[in-house]
Amino acid sequence: RLRLVCQEGDVDSLLADLAVHKLDLVLTDCPVPPTLRLDLFSHPLGECGTVFFGVKELADRYREGFPGSLTGAPILMQSKESSLHSDLRRWFEAHRIFPSIKAEFDDSALLKVFGQKGLGIFNAPAVIERAVEQQFGVMPVGRAEDLRVQFFAISAERDLQHPGVAAITEHFRSLLSHETGKS
């Protein structure tokens, strides 16, 4: 009988709570920073590409010629605190894409709500493509397999022995290995 309690917060605070055993696990898109002097362990779960989404009008308008078509496109993106922010900026640079950044968000759900309202195109990990389409009523604009999102489970244990932690990490590994197999 396990009880799952999910908390959202900035990574530093979550890792501090993990280090003092207030949490059992942190799921994130980056490993433990090497500068952090806490006895924590990063467990890679897998990675996947990225999908860009928009309402039908935006998807129809920017799908052809993707990714170059994103030059001038209204883009909603993660805030500078997210590792996805710098990855996305580098990806735009590498592809010589000059979008019109309309807003930046700390909260990924709020970003998707703004996208659902047609205020811009946004990206999300490919592993949640169907869920994003169904929940927010948006369509894929294009897929960027070269814009990879990595996922990690961070724990205070070198080996993931807690049955709940092991079940969660195995579930995510399974999802991500299935996604990688599709690429």
Secondary structure as UniProt FT lines:
FT   HELIX           11..19
FT   TURN            20..21
FT   STRAND          26..28
FT   TURN            34..35
FT   STRAND          41..54
FT   HELIX           56..62
FT   TURN            64..67
FT   HELIX           68..70
FT   TURN            71..72
FT   STRAND          74..78
FT   TURN            80..81
FT   HELIX           83..94
FT   TURN            95..96
FT   STRAND          100..105
FT   HELIX           108..116
FT   TURN            117..118
FT   STRAND          121..125
FT   HELIX           126..128
FT   HELIX           129..136
FT   STRAND          139..155
FT   HELIX           163..182
//
